[in-house]
């Protein structure tokens, strides 16, 4: 960079709100990330768990960071009007586009640098939590940074075209309303799952917002069509903002709206409308890594050693109890089902979900018990919903049958363990008085109901009685 450009940069940093805008973006985002840490996922979907989840969670924060960028740009765009220098600057020989480039470039660079620092803070922690590294998260983060720059430039241009003290707050509130509506109503389509459960999913309009939906799993990423469409839309936004900055006549300002309108139209042609084409499975992340019959995805390859031993022992116990019909493998599923849909289970595989409440903190013998339980009663709650208590009771009794004695669920919360123990004990007392052949028949009936998600597993175990 030549000395003249450095001098201009230093002057703009002193005279503009660029450093303050970057500081606001950085500090508010860090406060949100650390003070409200529980809202940003947990386990494999935590914002520091994987590279893709980190980038998606930072993009989720744009629901309020982007309006702040638009508002700060509008505040910066009023600088000449507040200082009453507009007419003086138009009489100078320096082209308006040069002044606009210095103004927009300085503030845009400050906001992009703030977002880059957020990525750096998250990236350092991700490196400590996973051994799976890739670059698939980079386009997600780059589009997020570009959205702050484009929003800032648009705010500058709008404030230059409408120089009023009310312009910055109105633009900020309007931008926030836009991101909220895209996530809550206008950007979502009401639908029913194949099982008749009412739910909603994002549509094409939602992708006009730079913010993304919450992260539900570690294998989902945004498709290339989403990156392309959003880049086109943001590019049109930035061009319109810059054109408004240099426009001096009303007709020119009206023509300056063409890029943002054209960008929106082109983006809507490129952006996918189906949710399964917006959020796609990262096949590299979902690739299995195995130790014999126990497999995890590549995202969790660092945990394979701690899962392999308990997993093999669980398979051995299940084979001894169920015989030829027992599961033959333990596998972490990378299948991403729509929210509200019913899971599909195979009797030959024990499902492994590191975010399952029964497996989160389980280790050693506790993990073995948990996997035995999942092999018998994997769970039939719709995707995104919490489990039912009767399944916990049936699972506890079934694990007791395999181990020869009633075992509690040490890997779940205290309340769930207390409920399962209290409800399971009377069921166990009646169940253990049955003949061995009848016990096995009822366990197999329970497992059939649990795997098909048709009927109640506890009722099948108790022969139709709830107790």
C-alpha positions, 0 to 999 in steps of 0.5 A: 500500500502506497504512503498516500493510501496509508495516510487516507486510511489513518485520517478516515479511521480518526474521523469515521465511526469505523473503529467504533462500529467494528468494536460494537460488532466484536464485543456484542457478539462475544458477549452473546457467545459467552454470556448466553452460551447455552443458547448456541447448541451443546455437544456436537452442535456447540459453536466451538465443537466443529468448524462448520457449526462454528461458522453457522452459529456466527452466521446465526448471530447476523440476525442482529449483527447485520442490522447493527452494520446497516445502522453504523453505515447509515451513521457514517453516511451522515458525516458530511451532512452533519458537518455541513460540508456536502457542497464544499466537497462537491466543488473539489477536484477529487472525484466523488467515487474516490471519497466514497471508496475511502469512506466505505472501504474503511468502515467495511474493512473494520466490520470484516476484521471484527467478524474475522476476529470472531472466527479466530476466537472460535477457530482456536477453540474448535482446534482444541475440540476436534481433530477433523479439519476442512475448508468447507466452512470457509464459504459460510464465514466469507458470505457472513463477513461480506454481508456486514460490508454490504449492509454497511455500504447500503446504510451509508448510501441510504443515509446520503440519499436521505440525510436525516437524524432519523435515518440510522435508527429507522434503518437499524430497526427495519433491518432487524425486522427484516431478519426476524420476519425471514426467520419467523414467518415470511421465510418459513413455510408451514407443512406436515410431515409424512406422519401428520406432524405439523411443522415448518421449514425455511423457504427461498425468501429466508435465504435473502437474510444473511442470518441462517437458521439454528444448527441442529446437527454437525453434518449439515452445511449450506449448499453451493447454490445458497452461497452463490445466490446470497453472494449475488444478492449481497453484491447487488446491495453493495453496488446500490449502496456505493452508487447512492454514495456518489449520486448527486441527482434524484434521477441518478439515485433512483437508477442506483436502486437497479443493482439491488433489485436485479440482485434480488431477482437473480438471487431468487432464481439461483437460491433453492426453495426446498429445505433439503437443497438449502441444507445438505449433508457434508459427505466428508464429515459423515464418512464412517471411521470404524474400529471393527463393528463400532463406527463413528463419523469423521467429525467424531473420530477422536472419540472412537477409542473411548466408544470402541470397547463399550460398544463391542461389549454391548454387542456381546451382551445383546448377542447373548440375550437375543441370539441371531436377531441381535444387532451386529454393529454400533454406528453413529448415524449421519442421516439428516431427517426433517424436523418432526419426522419419525426416525427409522431404525434397523434391528441390526445396528445400535444407533449412536448419537453423541447428543442423546441425553442418555449418551452425553456423559456416559463412559465405560460401563455406563456407556455399555449399559446405555448402548445396550438400552439403545439397541433394545429401545432406540427411541421413537420421538419425532426429530427435534422433540424430547423423548417420552418417559415410558420409553425410559422405563421400558429401556431400564427394564430391558437393560436389567433383563440383559444384565440379570438385574435392574440397573438404573440409568446413571448416564441421564439427568437425576430427574430422569434417573429418579423417574425411571427407577421409580416407575421401572421397579414395580414393572421389573418385579412383575416381569422377573416372575414370568417364565424365561420364555415369556420374558424373552417373548415380551422383550422381543415384542417390545423391541419390535414395537420400539424399532417400528415406532408403532405401538407402545414399547412399555405396553408390549413389555408388560403384556398390555398393562401399564404397570 
